[in-house]
Amino acid sequence: MEENNLYGLAYNCPTLQRKSDCPFKEVDHLSFKEKIKWVERLSKEEKEAILEHHKVCSSNR
């Protein structure tokens, strides 16, 4: 499920350092619980866009 992927990405970047254009950069200061709430408030389109961004970012690293 895409939420599970988003929760993992919200917890931390797989490369341990977010790039400046990472969608999660703006919520890095939040607790993990707050990040989960943030993810839950995203629209389906926003979630898909974040996952696509992650896919492109991962392939470029």
C-alpha positions in Angstrom: 0.0 0.0 0.0 1.3 3.4 -0.9 0.7 4.8 2.6 3.2 2.3 4.0 5.9 3.5 1.6 5.1 7.1 2.4 5.3 6.5 6.2 8.7 5.0 5.7 9.9 7.9 3.6 8.4 10.3 6.1 10.4 8.6 8.9 13.7 9.0 7.0 15.2 9.2 3.6 16.7 5.9 2.4 19.9 7.7 1.6 19.9 9.3 5.1 20.0 12.9 3.7 17.1 14.6 1.9 17.7 16.7 -1.1 16.6 20.3 -1.1 13.6 19.5 -3.4 12.3 16.6 -1.3 8.6 16.9 -0.5 9.4 15.7 3.0 11.9 18.4 3.6 9.2 20.8 4.8 8.0 18.3 7.5 11.4 17.0 8.7 11.1 19.1 11.9 7.8 17.3 12.9 7.7 14.2 15.1 7.0 10.9 13.3 3.4 10.9 14.6 2.9 14.4 13.2 4.4 13.2 9.9 1.9 10.4 9.8 -1.0 12.8 10.2 0.5 15.0 7.5 0.6 12.0 5.1 -2.9 11.1 6.0 -4.1 14.6 5.0 -2.5 14.4 1.5 -4.8 13.8 -1.5 -4.3 10.7 -3.6 -2.7 12.9 -6.3 -0.2 14.4 -3.8 0.7 11.0 -2.5 1.3 9.7 -6.0 3.4 12.8 -6.9 5.6 12.2 -3.8 6.1 8.6 -4.7 7.0 9.5 -8.2 9.4 12.1 -7.0 11.0 9.5 -4.7 11.3 7.0 -7.6 13.1 9.6 -9.8 15.3 10.8 -6.9 16.3 7.3 -6.0 17.2 6.4 -9.6 19.4 9.6 -9.9 21.5 8.8 -6.8 
